């Protein structure tokens, strides 16, 4: 989606309403939308969220208003953006695009304001909810536990590059999920007797240095942490992986759509559609404490044959056959 079209989407075409319709806007429920990502990279996620709202009978711009705030991968901005939405005020606050949005929003919202999240981290371990079945407060949402997929992703890398003795792991040390993802990755690599080389990136200028470090460490394949900072810069990561001839696996299909080799993980669009459904249910009167945290169950394997060819990889026939989608 082009930037101009997405700006129109976010605006809800409110500028075209007649005066009488605008006067009625005050009675509309207001949804605060907080994302760790940038607006340009979030169009498909926003559309999925709005589709979920539509399923519940809410159509932004007609009978609901959505206030958007995007941190653009800068976690230090999230708390201020969440506070801004609370002062608005909003009827329900939505946190998505990464676990950090939920962690930043929870301390600033009043106990009477519902918070609905879509996050890859474990909400129980992180202290967001008391339990998945009984959240027990004003917070609930959708969890897709991305770190629990590390074993499957490393297994796929092993199939792609069976002689890979050293696996690289690109991480953001500011990610709230890093500790659990690193633990899972280390355990998965150990099963195959491989070595894991961890390289941190916190700024745009770090990427070139990071990939040179992987090459110097004789990394044969790459595993990328799930992080909003990386997702918004997926084109750069994919380009560097191609430049240094490093086969890489990602948790999000967005990387493969950008030219990456392979991805295995939760369908983010489906998770955000579910986020919209839960938001609609709360607007209709459901209490967050009584809505169990949904666990996303839709997973997808996506393979890019063009990327495989450019890397000189002879893909095992089983991988394209198992794939949910093969990009030619």
C-alpha positions as CSV (number, residue, x, y, z in Angstrom):
1,X,0.0,0.0,0.0
2,X,1.3,3.4,-0.9
3,X,2.0,6.0,1.8
4,X,-0.8,8.4,0.6
5,X,-3.3,5.6,0.6
6,X,-2.3,4.5,4.1
7,X,-2.5,8.0,5.5
8,X,-6.0,8.2,4.2
9,X,-6.7,4.8,5.9
10,X,-5.4,6.1,9.2
11,X,-7.4,9.3,8.9
12,X,-10.6,7.5,8.3
13,X,-11.6,10.1,5.8
14,X,-12.9,12.2,8.6
15,X,-12.2,15.4,6.8
16,X,-14.9,14.6,4.3
17,X,-17.7,14.2,6.8
18,X,-20.5,16.8,7.0
19,X,-20.6,19.0,10.1
20,X,-23.5,17.1,11.7
21,X,-21.6,13.8,11.4
22,X,-18.5,15.3,13.1
23,X,-20.7,16.5,16.0
24,X,-21.7,12.9,16.6
25,X,-18.1,11.8,16.7
26,X,-17.9,12.7,20.4
27,X,-20.3,9.9,21.2
28,X,-18.2,7.4,19.3
29,X,-15.9,5.0,21.3
30,X,-12.3,6.0,20.9
31,X,-9.6,3.3,20.4
32,X,-6.0,4.1,21.2
33,X,-3.6,2.2,18.9
34,X,0.0,2.0,20.1
35,X,2.6,0.3,17.9
36,X,6.3,-0.2,18.2
37,X,6.5,-0.1,14.4
38,X,6.4,2.6,11.8
39,X,3.2,3.5,9.9
40,X,4.7,2.8,6.5
41,X,5.6,-0.7,7.6
42,X,2.3,-1.4,9.4
43,X,-0.4,-1.0,6.7
44,X,-1.2,-4.8,6.5
45,X,-1.3,-5.1,10.3
46,X,-3.6,-2.1,10.7
47,X,-5.9,-3.5,8.0
48,X,-6.0,-6.9,9.7
49,X,-6.9,-5.1,13.0
50,X,-9.6,-3.1,11.4
51,X,-11.0,-6.3,9.7
52,X,-11.3,-7.8,13.2
53,X,-13.2,-4.7,14.4
54,X,-15.5,-5.0,11.4
55,X,-16.3,-8.5,12.3
56,X,-17.6,-7.2,15.6
57,X,-19.6,-4.4,13.9
58,X,-17.2,-1.5,14.3
59,X,-16.2,0.5,11.3
60,X,-13.5,3.2,12.1
61,X,-14.7,6.5,10.7
62,X,-18.3,5.6,11.0
63,X,-19.1,4.3,14.5
64,X,-15.6,4.3,16.1
65,X,-12.5,6.5,16.2
66,X,-9.0,5.2,16.2
67,X,-6.1,7.3,17.5
68,X,-2.8,6.0,16.1
69,X,0.7,6.3,17.7
70,X,3.8,4.7,16.1
71,X,7.1,4.5,17.9
72,X,9.0,3.6,14.7
73,X,11.2,1.1,16.5
74,X,12.3,3.5,19.2
75,X,11.3,1.8,22.4
76,X,12.1,4.9,24.5
77,X,9.2,6.7,22.9
78,X,6.5,4.2,23.9
79,X,5.8,5.3,27.4
80,X,5.2,8.9,26.3
81,X,3.0,7.8,23.4
82,X,0.9,5.6,25.7
83,X,0.5,8.4,28.2
84,X,-0.6,10.7,25.4
85,X,-3.4,8.2,24.5
86,X,-4.4,7.9,28.1
87,X,-4.8,11.7,28.4
88,X,-6.9,11.7,25.2
89,X,-8.7,9.7,26.8
90,X,-9.5,6.5,25.0
91,X,-12.1,3.8,25.8
92,X,-9.6,1.0,25.2
93,X,-5.9,1.0,24.5
94,X,-4.5,-1.5,22.0
95,X,-0.7,-2.4,22.1
96,X,0.8,-4.2,19.2
97,X,3.9,-4.4,16.9
98,X,6.0,-6.0,19.7
99,X,6.0,-6.9,23.3
100,X,7.6,-3.6,24.3
101,X,4.4,-1.7,23.5
102,X,2.5,-3.7,26.1
103,X,5.2,-3.4,28.7
104,X,5.3,0.4,28.2
105,X,1.5,0.8,28.3
106,X,0.6,-1.2,31.3
107,X,2.1,1.0,34.0
108,X,0.6,4.2,32.6
109,X,-3.1,3.2,32.1
110,X,-5.6,3.6,34.9
111,X,-7.2,0.4,36.3
112,X,-10.5,1.3,34.6
113,X,-9.0,1.4,31.1
114,X,-8.9,-1.9,29.2
115,X,-5.6,-2.8,27.6
116,X,-5.6,-5.3,24.7
117,X,-2.3,-6.6,23.3
118,X,-0.9,-8.7,20.5
119,X,2.6,-9.8,21.6
120,X,5.2,-12.5,20.9
121,X,6.5,-12.7,24.5
122,X,5.0,-14.8,27.2
123,X,2.6,-12.4,29.0
124,X,2.6,-14.6,32.2
125,X,6.4,-14.7,32.5
126,X,6.6,-11.0,31.8
127,X,4.0,-10.2,34.5
128,X,1.4,-8.8,32.1
129,X,-1.4,-11.1,33.1
130,X,-1.8,-13.5,36.0
131,X,-2.5,-16.5,33.7
132,X,-3.6,-17.1,30.2
133,X,-7.0,-18.6,31.2
134,X,-7.7,-15.9,33.8
135,X,-5.9,-12.6,33.1
136,X,-7.4,-11.2,36.3
137,X,-7.1,-7.5,35.6
138,X,-7.9,-4.9,32.9
139,X,-5.4,-6.6,30.5
140,X,-5.9,-9.4,27.9
141,X,-5.1,-10.0,24.3
142,X,-3.4,-12.4,21.8
143,X,-0.1,-14.2,22.5
144,X,1.9,-16.0,19.7
145,X,4.9,-17.0,21.7
146,X,7.5,-16.5,18.9
147,X,10.5,-17.7,21.0
148,X,8.9,-21.2,21.4
149,X,9.4,-21.6,17.6
150,X,13.2,-21.4,17.7
151,X,13.6,-25.2,17.7
152,X,11.6,-25.6,14.5
153,X,13.4,-22.7,12.8
154,X,16.9,-24.1,13.6
155,X,15.7,-27.5,12.4
156,X,14.7,-25.9,9.1
157,X,18.1,-24.2,8.8
158,X,19.8,-27.6,9.4
159,X,17.8,-29.0,6.5
160,X,18.8,-26.1,4.3
161,X,22.5,-26.0,5.2
162,X,23.3,-29.5,6.7
163,X,27.0,-28.7,7.0
164,X,26.5,-25.5,9.0
165,X,28.6,-25.9,12.1
166,X,28.1,-22.3,13.2
167,X,24.8,-20.4,13.3
168,X,24.5,-16.7,13.7
169,X,21.9,-15.0,15.8
170,X,21.1,-11.3,15.1
171,X,19.6,-9.7,18.2
172,X,18.5,-6.4,19.7
173,X,19.7,-6.1,23.3
174,X,16.8,-3.7,24.0
175,X,14.2,-6.3,23.2
176,X,12.1,-7.5,26.2
177,X,11.9,-11.0,24.7
178,X,15.7,-11.4,24.2
179,X,16.4,-13.5,27.3
180,X,13.8,-16.1,26.5
181,X,14.6,-16.2,22.8
182,X,18.3,-16.5,23.4
183,X,17.7,-19.4,25.8
184,X,15.5,-21.2,23.2
185,X,18.0,-20.6,20.4
186,X,20.9,-21.9,22.4
187,X,19.0,-25.1,23.4
188,X,17.9,-25.6,19.7
189,X,21.4,-25.2,18.4
190,X,22.9,-27.5,21.1
191,X,20.6,-30.4,19.8
192,X,22.6,-30.4,16.6
193,X,26.0,-29.8,18.3
194,X,26.4,-26.4,16.6
195,X,27.9,-23.2,17.8
196,X,25.8,-20.1,18.2
197,X,27.4,-16.7,17.5
198,X,25.3,-13.8,18.9
199,X,25.7,-10.3,17.5
200,X,23.9,-7.3,18.8
201,X,22.4,-4.4,16.8
202,X,20.9,-1.3,18.3
203,X,21.2,1.3,15.5
204,X,20.9,1.5,11.7
205,X,24.7,2.0,11.5
206,X,25.3,-1.4,13.3
207,X,24.0,-3.7,10.5
208,X,27.1,-3.7,8.3
209,X,29.4,-4.3,11.2
210,X,27.1,-7.1,12.4
211,X,27.2,-9.0,9.1
212,X,31.0,-8.6,8.9
213,X,31.2,-10.1,12.3
214,X,29.2,-13.1,11.2
215,X,31.5,-13.6,8.2
216,X,34.6,-13.3,10.4
217,X,33.2,-15.9,12.8
218,X,32.6,-18.3,9.8
219,X,28.8,-18.3,10.3
220,X,27.2,-20.6,7.7
221,X,23.5,-19.7,8.4
222,X,21.6,-17.0,10.1
223,X,18.7,-16.8,12.6
224,X,17.1,-13.4,13.2
225,X,15.4,-12.4,16.5
226,X,11.7,-11.3,16.3
227,X,11.9,-7.6,17.0
228,X,10.0,-4.5,15.7
229,X,13.3,-2.7,15.1
230,X,14.4,-5.5,12.7
231,X,11.0,-5.9,11.1
232,X,10.9,-2.3,10.1
233,X,14.4,-2.7,8.6
234,X,13.8,-6.0,7.0
235,X,14.8,-4.8,3.5
236,X,18.3,-3.9,4.8
237,X,18.7,-7.2,6.6
238,X,17.6,-9.2,3.6
239,X,19.9,-7.3,1.3
240,X,22.9,-7.9,3.6
241,X,22.1,-11.6,3.9
242,X,22.2,-11.8,0.1
243,X,25.4,-9.7,-0.1
244,X,27.3,-11.9,2.3
245,X,25.6,-15.1,0.9
246,X,24.2,-16.1,4.3
247,X,21.1,-18.3,4.2
248,X,18.8,-16.8,6.8
249,X,15.5,-17.9,8.4
250,X,13.0,-15.4,9.9
251,X,9.9,-15.8,12.1
252,X,7.8,-13.4,9.9
253,X,6.8,-13.9,6.3
254,X,7.3,-10.1,5.7
255,X,11.1,-10.8,5.4
256,X,10.4,-13.4,2.6
257,X,8.1,-11.0,0.9
258,X,11.0,-8.5,0.9
259,X,13.3,-11.1,-0.8
260,X,14.4,-13.2,2.2
261,X,15.0,-17.0,1.9
262,X,12.5,-18.6,4.3
263,X,10.3,-17.9,7.2
264,X,8.4,-20.0,9.8
265,X,6.2,-18.5,12.4
266,X,2.8,-17.2,13.4
267,X,0.6,-15.4,11.0
268,X,0.9,-11.8,12.3
269,X,-2.0,-10.6,10.2
270,X,-4.3,-13.3,11.7
271,X,-3.1,-12.4,15.2
272,X,-3.9,-8.8,14.7
273,X,-7.3,-9.6,13.2
274,X,-8.0,-11.5,16.5
275,X,-6.8,-8.4,18.3
276,X,-9.5,-6.4,16.5
277,X,-12.1,-8.9,17.5
278,X,-11.2,-8.7,21.2
279,X,-11.2,-4.9,21.0
280,X,-14.7,-5.0,19.6
281,X,-15.9,-7.5,22.3
282,X,-14.6,-5.1,25.0
283,X,-16.3,-2.1,23.4
284,X,-19.5,-4.1,23.5
285,X,-19.1,-4.6,27.3
286,X,-16.9,-7.7,27.8
287,X,-14.5,-7.4,30.8
288,X,-10.8,-8.1,30.0
289,X,-10.4,-10.1,33.2
290,X,-13.0,-12.6,31.9
291,X,-11.5,-12.9,28.4
292,X,-8.8,-15.6,28.3
293,X,-5.6,-14.6,26.5
294,X,-5.9,-16.1,23.0
295,X,-3.0,-18.1,21.7
296,X,-2.5,-17.8,18.0
297,X,-2.6,-21.2,16.3
298,X,-2.1,-20.3,12.6
299,X,1.5,-20.9,11.5
300,X,3.0,-20.5,8.1
301,X,6.1,-21.7,6.2
302,X,7.0,-19.5,3.3
303,X,9.9,-20.2,0.9
304,X,11.4,-17.9,-1.7
305,X,12.9,-20.0,-4.6
306,X,14.5,-16.9,-6.2
307,X,16.5,-16.2,-3.1
308,X,17.5,-19.9,-2.8
309,X,18.8,-19.8,-6.4
310,X,20.8,-16.6,-5.8
311,X,22.4,-18.3,-2.8
312,X,23.2,-21.4,-4.8
313,X,21.1,-23.5,-2.5
314,X,19.7,-26.8,-3.6
315,X,16.5,-27.0,-1.5
316,X,15.4,-30.4,-0.2
317,X,12.2,-31.2,-2.1
318,X,10.4,-31.7,1.2
319,X,10.6,-28.0,2.1
320,X,8.7,-26.5,-0.8
321,X,6.2,-29.4,-0.5
322,X,5.6,-28.5,3.1
323,X,5.4,-24.8,2.5
324,X,2.2,-22.9,2.9
325,X,3.4,-20.6,0.1
326,X,6.3,-20.8,-2.4
327,X,7.4,-17.5,-3.9
328,X,8.8,-18.2,-7.4
